[in-house]
Each structure stands twice: as structure tokens, then as C-alpha cells.
Amino acid sequence: MIHAQQVTSFSLSLTQEQAEKLRTLLTDQNFEFVSRPYMLFFAQKGKLSVAVYEKGPKVVIQGKEMEDFVKYELEPKITGEARLGYEEVLQPAMFEPHFGVDESGKGDFFGPLVVAGVFVDRTIAKQLLALGVMDSKRISSDRRIEQLADAIRNVHGTENNVVLIGPEKYNELYLRFANLNDLLGWGHARVIENLLALRPDCPRALSDKFANERVVRQALLTAGRKITVDQRTKAESDIAVAAASILAREKFVRWLDRKGRELGIRLPKGVSGEVKTAARELVSRHGPEALRKVAKMHFRTADEVLGTHKG
């Protein structure tokens, strides 16, 4: 298996103005400041430290959360520049040919389970990074998800595959598997096989860790069993997995919107009180069977709604 090299230190030259913007950002995020010689300032929060040296000035960021801080705080809010060069040092495997696989909808009462996969190599990875592709959970705008999904599909050389398991089929499969991880593994395996038909030379598939890799491997048919199946926590930091998360989310959101219009009821995401209210309205208007066509029936919400409906 291929694993990303672990790098926990990052340094960069700043302007005086950027250094002051960084100081303000750290203050707003409740970092603790400590006086240190030869430094404009030194700040810590948890296991992350940020040191800005007088000479330069230069920032040195260290700790296990360094990567997220650089990608989501320093670059977009302070420097305004994505330095793609360090990505190849930080995650060299991200630039090697592989599939990234991710899913959307598994935590949502309404809607399908969608599994998507994207093929990436060095050239494609750099194009996706330049587009601003990131984990879909960090993107709150459905419109932005749609824009990025279109951009991903238009990147030259990539391949993608999306498998949508509608609620009726999902409920049937869940009864067969009786385990969400096994159902997820089955979905991931189907996407990997579909991508292998397009890129049979791809050596590896990466996804977020939801179960033992064995679950996916056992679900693969003979043609897919030569590929390395790799899982890790926070796999969405890999650009292929992030791209897959966007394609999966786009398909999920489009399904919810379309089905909601057909039924005349907005189908909210998640499992909130708003979701329960919409489910009760749906059952009231269209009957209990309508719920099985748009919702995951093993969720506790289904029992609560149908129990309320019955009296």
C-alpha cells in the first residue's frame, strides 16, 4: 500500500502586512501568545504552533494540524495564494495515478446514497487544485458544488463515475446486508470496477476509512481484485477524494431538489427537526408508502414519524 509522507512543519516568507493579518487571525481564533526572542510573535493552540520571525518576516507552522491550517487559513485568508509546490512534498501519493472514492447521503434521512469516484494523475491533480477543489463538507453553497462539479468533469484526461442508490433500492440492499459498512463497501466496489473499465492500468483506490479495506475488497469482482484498496481517516485531503465528494454531493442535492418538486414538499438534508416535520407532512399527504420511496427506513426518524402517524 502507498501511504502519504507525514510532514508536520511548513515555512513561508511573509510581508509585514501579511504578518499583522496573521496576528489578527490568530487572536480571533483564541491562540495563546508567548513572547519569544527574535520573533514578532509566537502563538499556540492545542498541538499547533505558529512562529513569525523578525527576519523576513518568515512564518513557521508546526504540528499535526499544520496541513489544514495552511490550506484553509493561511493560504485563503493571509497569502491569497495556493502554493502547489508544497503539496507534492506533503502528499506525494496524491500526485500519482489513483482513484479517489467518496459518498454522499449516508447521514441524511431523505434521499439516495451516492458513491462517486475520480481518476487523478499528476497533471489532473494540479488542475483540480488550481480550480479550488476541496472536501464538499467545507462548501456550504449548493451552487458552488454545482460549479465545481462541472469544472471537474471538464478537466482534460480525468475519468469519473457516479453510482446513485435510490431510497427504494437502498432500503432493499440494507435489509440484505443489515450493515451500513457492508452496503458502503458494495457501493465503493461498484464505482471502482466502473472506473477500472475506463482506466484498467490504475494501481490504487483511496477512500475515507469507514470499515476494514477487506469489506471493499470482498465486494470487488475478479476484474477489480488486483487494485490496491487504501483507506485512511481524513482522506478528503486527497484531491481525488475531494473531487469525488463534490460529484457525489452534487448528484445527491439534485435528486433531493427534483423529488421535492415532484411531491410538492421540500426535502431537507440531514436528520433535524425540520426533516421530521417534512416527513410527517409527506406521510399525511401521500401515505406511509411514500416515505419508503424517498427516505432511509432504518433511521430512527422513520419509526418516530410512522409511529406518530399511526396515532
C-alpha positions in Angstrom: 0.0 0.0 0.0 1.0 3.6 -0.6 0.8 6.0 2.3 1.3 9.8 2.3 4.6 11.1 3.7 3.9 12.7 7.0 5.2 16.3 7.1 4.3 18.5 10.2 6.3 21.6 9.5 5.7 24.4 6.9 7.5 27.7 6.4 6.9 30.7 4.2 8.1 34.3 3.8 5.5 37.0 4.6 5.2 40.7 4.1 4.8 42.9 7.2 1.2 43.4 6.3 0.6 39.7 6.0 2.3 39.1 9.3 -0.1 41.6 11.0 -3.1 40.0 9.3 -1.9 36.6 10.6 -1.6 38.0 14.2 -5.2 39.3 14.0 -6.4 35.9 12.6 -4.7 34.0 15.5 -6.1 36.4 18.1 -9.6 35.9 16.7 -9.2 32.2 16.8 -8.1 32.3 20.5 -4.5 31.2 20.0 -2.3 31.8 23.1 0.6 34.2 22.5 4.0 33.7 24.2 7.0 36.1 24.0 10.0 34.6 22.2 13.4 36.1 21.2 13.9 37.0 17.5 10.2 36.6 16.8 7.4 39.1 16.0 5.1 36.7 17.8 4.7 33.1 18.7 1.2 31.5 19.2 -0.1 28.1 20.1 -3.4 26.3 20.2 -3.6 22.7 21.0 -0.8 20.9 19.2 -0.4 23.6 16.5 2.2 26.4 16.8 2.7 29.4 14.6 6.0 31.3 14.9 6.6 34.5 12.9 10.3 35.5 12.9 11.5 39.1 12.6 14.0 38.3 9.9 12.0 38.1 6.7 9.5 38.1 8.3 9.0 34.3 8.0 6.3 32.1 9.4 7.0 28.6 10.6 3.9 26.4 11.3 4.3 23.1 13.1 2.0 20.4 14.5 -0.3 17.7 13.4 -3.0 20.2 12.2 -0.5 22.1 10.1 -1.8 21.0 6.8 -5.4 22.1 7.4 -4.2 25.4 8.8 -2.1 26.2 5.8 -4.8 25.1 3.3 -7.8 26.6 4.9 -6.5 29.6 7.0 -3.0 30.8 5.8 -3.5 30.5 2.1 -7.0 31.7 1.5 -7.1 34.4 4.3 -3.5 35.7 4.5 -1.4 35.0 1.4 -4.3 34.6 -1.1 -2.1 32.1 -3.0 -2.2 28.3 -3.1 1.4 27.1 -3.2 1.0 23.9 -5.1 4.7 23.0 -4.8 4.5 22.0 -1.1 1.6 19.7 -1.8 3.9 17.3 -3.7 6.2 17.1 -0.6 3.3 16.9 1.8 1.3 14.3 -0.1 3.4 12.8 -2.9 0.9 9.9 -3.4 -1.8 12.4 -4.2 0.0 13.2 -7.5 0.4 9.5 -8.5 -2.2 7.8 -10.6 -5.1 6.7 -8.4 -8.9 6.7 -7.9 -10.5 8.8 -5.2 -13.8 7.5 -3.9 -16.3 9.2 -1.6 -20.0 9.1 -0.8 -22.9 11.5 0.0 -26.2 10.9 1.7 -25.3 8.2 4.2 -26.2 10.6 7.1 -29.3 12.1 5.5 -32.7 10.7 6.2 -34.1 11.8 2.9 -32.5 11.0 -0.4 -30.2 8.4 -2.0 -26.8 7.1 -1.1 -24.4 8.4 -3.8 -20.9 7.0 -4.3 -18.6 8.8 -6.8 -15.1 8.1 -8.0 -12.5 10.3 -9.9 -9.2 9.3 -11.6 -6.3 11.6 -10.9 -2.6 11.7 -12.0 -0.1 14.5 -11.5 -1.4 16.8 -14.3 -5.0 16.3 -13.3 -4.3 16.8 -9.6 -2.6 20.2 -10.3 -5.6 21.3 -12.4 -8.1 20.3 -9.7 -6.1 22.1 -7.0 -6.0 25.2 -9.2 -9.8 25.1 -9.6 -10.1 25.2 -5.8 -11.5 21.7 -5.4 -11.8 20.8 -1.7 -13.8 18.4 0.6 -17.5 19.1 -0.2 -18.3 19.3 3.6 -16.3 22.6 3.6 -18.6 24.1 0.9 -21.9 25.4 2.2 -23.3 26.6 -1.2 -25.1 24.1 -3.4 -24.5 26.5 -6.3 -20.7 26.3 -5.7 -20.9 22.5 -5.6 -22.6 22.5 -9.0 -20.0 24.9 -10.5 -17.1 22.8 -9.2 -18.7 19.5 -10.3 -19.0 20.9 -13.9 -15.4 22.1 -13.7 -14.2 18.6 -12.5 -16.0 16.9 -15.4 -14.3 19.2 -17.9 -10.7 18.6 -16.7 -8.9 17.0 -19.6 -7.7 13.5 -19.0 -9.8 12.6 -15.9 -12.4 10.0 -15.7 -15.3 9.8 -13.2 -18.1 7.5 -12.2 -21.2 8.1 -10.0 -23.4 5.4 -8.7 -26.8 6.5 -7.2 -28.6 4.1 -5.0 -32.2 5.5 -4.7 -34.0 5.1 -1.4 -36.2 2.1 -2.5 -33.1 0.2 -3.7 -31.1 1.4 -0.6 -33.8 0.0 1.7 -33.8 -3.3 -0.1 -30.0 -3.6 0.0 -29.9 -2.5 3.6 -32.2 -5.4 4.5 -29.9 -7.8 2.6 -26.6 -6.5 4.1 -28.0 -5.5 7.5 -24.9 -3.4 7.9 -24.2 0.1 6.6 -20.5 -0.5 6.2 -21.1 -3.6 4.0 -23.5 -1.6 1.9 -21.0 1.2 1.6 -18.3 -1.3 0.6 -20.6 -2.7 -2.1 -21.2 0.8 -3.5 -17.5 1.7 -3.4 -16.6 -1.6 -5.1 -19.1 -0.9 -8.0 -17.6 2.6 -8.6 -14.0 1.2 -8.6 -15.0 -1.5 -11.1 -16.7 1.0 -13.3 -13.6 3.2 -13.2 -11.3 0.3 -13.9 -13.2 -0.3 -17.2 -12.1 3.2 -18.2 -8.6 3.1 -16.7 -7.6 -0.5 -16.3 -4.0 0.5 -15.6 -4.8 2.4 -12.4 -2.9 0.8 -9.5 -4.7 2.2 -6.4 -8.1 3.4 -5.0 -8.3 5.6 -1.9 -11.3 6.5 0.2 -12.1 7.7 3.7 -11.9 5.0 6.4 -15.4 3.6 7.1 -14.5 -0.1 7.6 -11.8 -2.6 7.0 -10.4 -2.5 3.5 -11.5 -6.1 3.3 -15.1 -5.0 3.1 -14.5 -3.3 -0.2 -12.0 -6.0 -1.5 -14.6 -8.8 -0.9 -17.2 -6.8 -2.8 -14.9 -6.4 -5.8 -15.4 -8.8 -8.7 -12.5 -10.7 -10.2 -11.5 -7.8 -12.5 -11.1 -5.4 -9.6 -9.1 -7.6 -7.2 -5.7 -6.6 -8.4 -6.0 -3.0 -7.4 -4.7 -1.8 -4.1 -7.6 -0.6 -1.9 -6.4 2.0 0.6 -8.5 3.7 3.3 -7.5 6.4 5.8 -9.0 9.0 8.1 -9.4 12.5 6.6 -8.9 11.0 3.1 -10.8 14.1 1.7 -7.5 16.0 2.0 -6.5 13.9 -1.1 -7.6 15.9 -4.2 -9.1 12.8 -6.0 -11.3 12.0 -2.9 -12.3 15.7 -2.6 -13.3 15.8 -6.2 -15.3 12.6 -5.8 -17.0 14.1 -2.7 -18.2 17.1 -4.8 -19.6 14.9 -7.6 -21.4 12.7 -5.1 -22.8 15.7 -3.3 -24.0 17.4 -6.5 -25.9 14.2 -7.5 -27.4 13.9 -4.1 -28.6 17.6 -3.9 -30.1 17.4 -7.5 -32.1 14.3 -6.5 -33.5 15.9 -3.4 -34.5 19.0 -5.3 -36.1 17.1 -8.1 -38.0 14.7 -5.9 -39.1 17.5 -3.6 -40.6 19.4 -6.6 -42.4 16.3 -7.7 -44.0 15.8 -4.3 -44.6 19.5 -3.6 -42.6 19.2 -0.3 -39.1 20.5 0.3 -36.9 17.5 1.4 -34.3 19.0 3.8 -30.8 17.5 4.3 -29.6 15.8 7.5 -31.8 14.5 10.4 -33.0 17.7 12.0 -36.4 18.5 13.5 -37.1 20.2 10.1 -36.6 16.8 8.5 -39.0 15.1 10.8 -41.7 17.8 10.1 -41.3 17.4 6.4 -41.5 13.6 6.8 -44.8 13.9 8.8 -46.2 16.2 6.1 -45.2 13.7 3.4 -47.0 10.8 5.2 -50.0 13.0 5.9 -50.4 13.9 2.2 -49.2 10.8 0.4 -49.4 8.0 2.9 -46.7 5.8 4.7 -45.6 4.1 1.5 -44.5 7.4 0.1 -41.8 7.6 2.8 -40.2 4.4 1.7 -39.6 5.9 -1.8 -37.7 9.0 -0.5 -36.2 8.0 2.9 -33.8 5.5 4.5 -36.1 3.4 6.6 -33.6 2.1 9.1 -33.2 5.6 10.6 -34.9 6.1 13.9 -36.7 9.1 12.3 -38.8 6.7 10.2 -40.1 4.8 13.3 -40.8 8.1 15.0 -42.7 9.6 12.1 -44.7 6.4 11.3 -45.5 5.8 15.0 -46.8 9.4 15.2 -48.8 8.9 12.0 -50.5 5.8 13.4 -51.7 7.6 16.4 
